[in-house]
Amino acid sequence: RPAPPTPAKEWSIKVEKVAGSKLGVDVDPSDAKTLLVDTITDGLVKDWNVAHPDAAVVVGDRIVEINGKSGSAQDLAEVCMTDTVLEMKVARSP
């Protein structure tokens, strides 16, 4: 009998944009619901990863919610551009 599927691991990260800072992630919105992390470059997410290695974001993770918004990759991208503090829920498939 096969084991039930393992649910995706989810956790939250919080970053604050300051003048001149950048998020430092390239994302793929192709599923239209989430933002798939394609690349991590210098910026707030990399800084988070250094400070929180146990909750680091890696390529292949999905950003599924930002500041309470979810369900639309376009909405998530807009929140990233407009809000200063970003509380992001990240999911990793098993």
TORKOL-4160 file (C-alpha; in steps of 0.2 Angstrom, whole numbers, padded with zeros to 4 digits, m for minus):
94
<pt num="1" X="0000" Y="0000" Z="0000"/>
<pt num="2" X="0008" Y="0017" Z="m0005"/>
<pt num="3" X="0011" Y="0030" Z="0008"/>
<pt num="4" X="0000" Y="0045" Z="0008"/>
<pt num="5" X="0008" Y="0060" Z="m0001"/>
<pt num="6" X="0019" Y="0071" Z="0010"/>
<pt num="7" X="0011" Y="0088" Z="0011"/>
<pt num="8" X="0022" Y="0103" Z="0006"/>
<pt num="9" X="0032" Y="0111" Z="0020"/>
<pt num="10" X="0027" Y="0129" Z="0023"/>
<pt num="11" X="0035" Y="0143" Z="0033"/>
<pt num="12" X="0035" Y="0162" Z="0033"/>
<pt num="13" X="0049" Y="0174" Z="0030"/>
<pt num="14" X="0048" Y="0193" Z="0033"/>
<pt num="15" X="0059" Y="0206" Z="0024"/>
<pt num="16" X="0058" Y="0225" Z="0024"/>
<pt num="17" X="0062" Y="0235" Z="0009"/>
<pt num="18" X="0073" Y="0250" Z="0012"/>
<pt num="19" X="0079" Y="0264" Z="0000"/>
<pt num="20" X="0089" Y="0256" Z="m0014"/>
<pt num="21" X="0086" Y="0238" Z="m0008"/>
<pt num="22" X="0080" Y="0224" Z="m0019"/>
<pt num="23" X="0071" Y="0208" Z="m0016"/>
<pt num="24" X="0084" Y="0198" Z="m0025"/>
<pt num="25" X="0074" Y="0184" Z="m0032"/>
<pt num="26" X="0068" Y="0180" Z="m0050"/>
<pt num="27" X="0052" Y="0171" Z="m0051"/>
<pt num="28" X="0042" Y="0161" Z="m0063"/>
<pt num="29" X="0023" Y="0165" Z="m0062"/>
<pt num="30" X="0018" Y="0152" Z="m0075"/>
<pt num="31" X="0006" Y="0143" Z="m0064"/>
<pt num="32" X="m0004" Y="0159" Z="m0062"/>
<pt num="33" X="m0006" Y="0156" Z="m0043"/>
<pt num="34" X="0011" Y="0156" Z="m0035"/>
<pt num="35" X="0028" Y="0163" Z="m0038"/>
<pt num="36" X="0041" Y="0149" Z="m0042"/>
<pt num="37" X="0059" Y="0155" Z="m0036"/>
<pt num="38" X="0070" Y="0153" Z="m0052"/>
<pt num="39" X="0085" Y="0163" Z="m0045"/>
<pt num="40" X="0092" Y="0171" Z="m0029"/>
<pt num="41" X="0103" Y="0185" Z="m0031"/>
<pt num="42" X="0110" Y="0198" Z="m0019"/>
<pt num="43" X="0096" Y="0206" Z="m0010"/>
<pt num="44" X="0084" Y="0204" Z="0005"/>
<pt num="45" X="0080" Y="0186" Z="0002"/>
<pt num="46" X="0099" Y="0181" Z="0002"/>
<pt num="47" X="0101" Y="0192" Z="0018"/>
<pt num="48" X="0086" Y="0182" Z="0026"/>
<pt num="49" X="0094" Y="0166" Z="0021"/>
<pt num="50" X="0111" Y="0170" Z="0029"/>
<pt num="51" X="0102" Y="0176" Z="0045"/>
<pt num="52" X="0090" Y="0161" Z="0045"/>
<pt num="53" X="0098" Y="0146" Z="0037"/>
<pt num="54" X="0085" Y="0134" Z="0045"/>
<pt num="55" X="0071" Y="0144" Z="0035"/>
<pt num="56" X="0081" Y="0148" Z="0020"/>
<pt num="57" X="0072" Y="0150" Z="0003"/>
<pt num="58" X="0080" Y="0140" Z="m0011"/>
<pt num="59" X="0077" Y="0139" Z="m0030"/>
<pt num="60" X="0062" Y="0128" Z="m0033"/>
<pt num="61" X="0052" Y="0135" Z="m0018"/>
<pt num="62" X="0036" Y="0143" Z="m0021"/>
<pt num="63" X="0030" Y="0159" Z="m0014"/>
<pt num="64" X="0011" Y="0156" Z="m0010"/>
<pt num="65" X="0006" Y="0171" Z="0000"/>
<pt num="66" X="0012" Y="0188" Z="0003"/>
<pt num="67" X="0004" Y="0200" Z="0016"/>
<pt num="68" X="m0012" Y="0189" Z="0017"/>
<pt num="69" X="m0014" Y="0189" Z="m0002"/>
<pt num="70" X="m0014" Y="0172" Z="m0011"/>
<pt num="71" X="m0021" Y="0163" Z="m0026"/>
<pt num="72" X="m0015" Y="0175" Z="m0040"/>
<pt num="73" X="0003" Y="0177" Z="m0046"/>
<pt num="74" X="m0001" Y="0194" Z="m0052"/>
<pt num="75" X="m0008" Y="0200" Z="m0035"/>
<pt num="76" X="0008" Y="0193" Z="m0027"/>
<pt num="77" X="0019" Y="0202" Z="m0039"/>
<pt num="78" X="0009" Y="0218" Z="m0036"/>
<pt num="79" X="0011" Y="0217" Z="m0017"/>
<pt num="80" X="0030" Y="0215" Z="m0019"/>
<pt num="81" X="0031" Y="0231" Z="m0029"/>
<pt num="82" X="0019" Y="0241" Z="m0018"/>
<pt num="83" X="0022" Y="0236" Z="0000"/>
<pt num="84" X="0037" Y="0240" Z="0011"/>
<pt num="85" X="0036" Y="0225" Z="0023"/>
<pt num="86" X="0034" Y="0208" Z="0015"/>
<pt num="87" X="0028" Y="0194" Z="0025"/>
<pt num="88" X="0029" Y="0179" Z="0013"/>
<pt num="89" X="0023" Y="0161" Z="0015"/>
<pt num="90" X="0035" Y="0149" Z="0006"/>
<pt num="91" X="0031" Y="0131" Z="0001"/>
<pt num="92" X="0043" Y="0117" Z="m0003"/>
<pt num="93" X="0037" Y="0101" Z="m0011"/>
<pt num="94" X="0043" Y="0085" Z="m0004"/>
